[in-house]
Amino acid sequence: MHGPGVSRSSGLKWATAVAVSLLAVVAWGQSQPKFPTPLPVPKTPAAPGAPATPAAPAPAPESAAPATGTTAPGGPRDPFEPLVRKVEPGEERKVQEVASLKLVGIVWEPKDPEAIRALVETPDGLGYYLRLNEEKFGGKVVALERDRVRFVVREDIPGVGTRERTVELRLPKPDGQ
């Protein structure tokens, strides 16, 4: 029944290993994705009397990125360009002013007055949290209330000197009020 030198238990082990291997190969073949065949593109007949010349390539859009490596506004950002860079000599830094901010919300914590923050949004859509006595956007936060934030802004007036003025941002009223 058994060949010379082959015991019954080793024969069962060998047969089990072969069966498991075959099952694995079959299962692997069935698990591979079946890619759909592409549909044939219907050929449109040319209009009678029309020349059979290929269409001219479309001109490049004018909003294409310049050759300097920067992208057009609103286009994809270069992932290798740093998000924050130093201002080079002769280049102006764009300064956000308090008057251009929009108050979006107040994070109010009655038990901890130091945790009260105002959420403001710049014209370019970036949001910032401001705390009491924080200086940012050319002003200093001097008051945080439930529906408004007050800043003190210092202005340099040529020939007169500096003066301080108060700028107040209010939350927009909800609809229906």
BELBEL-V218018 format. One record per residue. N is the residue number from 1. PSI is psi in radians with two decimals (none if undefined). BURIAL is b if it has 16 or more other ideal C-beta (glycine too) atoms within 10 Angstrom, else e. Layout:
N | PSI | BURIAL
N | PSI | BURIAL
This chain:
1 | -0.81 | e
2 | 2.61 | e
3 | 2.95 | e
4 | 2.27 | e
5 | 0.12 | e
6 | 2.06 | e
7 | 2.90 | e
8 | -0.70 | e
9 | -0.66 | e
10 | -0.55 | e
11 | -0.68 | e
12 | -0.68 | e
13 | -0.75 | e
14 | -0.75 | e
15 | -0.68 | e
16 | -0.73 | e
17 | -0.72 | e
18 | -0.76 | e
19 | -0.74 | e
20 | -0.69 | e
21 | -0.76 | e
22 | -0.75 | e
23 | -0.68 | e
24 | -0.72 | e
25 | -0.73 | e
26 | -0.77 | e
27 | -0.68 | e
28 | -0.72 | e
29 | -0.61 | e
30 | -0.41 | e
31 | -0.23 | e
32 | 2.40 | e
33 | 2.48 | e
34 | 1.98 | e
35 | 2.32 | e
36 | 2.57 | e
37 | 2.46 | e
38 | 2.51 | e
39 | 2.50 | e
40 | 2.50 | e
41 | 2.14 | e
42 | 2.43 | e
43 | 2.25 | e
44 | 2.31 | e
45 | 2.49 | e
46 | 2.56 | e
47 | 2.52 | e
48 | 2.34 | e
49 | -0.08 | e
50 | 2.41 | e
51 | 2.59 | e
52 | 1.04 | e
53 | 2.56 | e
54 | 2.67 | e
55 | 2.59 | e
56 | 2.54 | e
57 | 2.54 | e
58 | 2.49 | e
59 | 2.65 | e
60 | 2.41 | e
61 | 2.57 | e
62 | -0.27 | e
63 | 0.24 | e
64 | 2.74 | e
65 | 2.44 | e
66 | 2.89 | e
67 | -0.02 | e
68 | -0.06 | e
69 | -0.12 | e
70 | 2.68 | e
71 | 2.80 | e
72 | 2.64 | e
73 | 2.35 | e
74 | -0.17 | e
75 | -3.11 | e
76 | 2.52 | e
77 | 2.50 | e
78 | 2.07 | e
79 | -0.27 | e
80 | -0.08 | e
81 | 2.29 | e
82 | 2.57 | e
83 | -0.65 | e
84 | 2.26 | e
85 | 2.76 | e
86 | 2.61 | e
87 | 2.22 | e
88 | 2.74 | e
89 | 2.37 | e
90 | -0.09 | e
91 | 2.37 | e
92 | 2.54 | e
93 | 2.26 | e
94 | 2.09 | e
95 | 2.22 | e
96 | 2.42 | b
97 | 2.72 | e
98 | -0.67 | b
99 | -0.37 | e
100 | -0.07 | e
101 | 2.72 | b
102 | 2.23 | e
103 | 2.12 | b
104 | -0.64 | e
105 | 2.91 | e
106 | 2.24 | b
107 | 1.88 | e
108 | 2.23 | e
109 | 1.68 | e
110 | -0.51 | e
111 | -0.41 | e
112 | 1.61 | e
113 | -0.40 | e
114 | -0.25 | e
115 | -0.03 | e
116 | 2.28 | b
117 | 2.66 | b
118 | 2.38 | b
119 | 2.04 | e
120 | 2.73 | b
121 | 2.34 | e
122 | 2.89 | e
123 | -0.45 | e
124 | 0.14 | e
125 | 0.08 | e
126 | 2.49 | e
127 | 2.56 | e
128 | 2.50 | b
129 | 2.34 | e
130 | 2.40 | b
131 | 2.93 | e
132 | 2.42 | e
133 | 0.23 | e
134 | 2.39 | e
135 | 2.07 | e
136 | 2.68 | e
137 | 0.51 | b
138 | 0.23 | b
139 | 3.03 | b
140 | 2.30 | b
141 | 2.07 | b
142 | -0.30 | e
143 | 2.37 | e
144 | 2.06 | b
145 | 3.09 | e
146 | -0.47 | e
147 | 0.15 | e
148 | 2.83 | e
149 | 2.39 | b
150 | 2.37 | b
151 | 2.63 | b
152 | 2.18 | e
153 | 2.28 | b
154 | 2.29 | e
155 | 2.36 | e
156 | 2.04 | e
157 | 2.11 | e
158 | 2.32 | e
159 | -0.34 | e
160 | -0.70 | e
161 | -2.64 | e
162 | 2.58 | e
163 | 2.73 | e
164 | 2.44 | e
165 | 2.73 | e
166 | 2.30 | e
167 | 2.28 | b
168 | 2.29 | e
169 | 2.31 | b
170 | 2.64 | e
171 | 2.47 | b
172 | 2.51 | e
173 | 2.50 | e
174 | 2.71 | e
175 | 2.49 | e
176 | 0.05 | e
177 | none | e
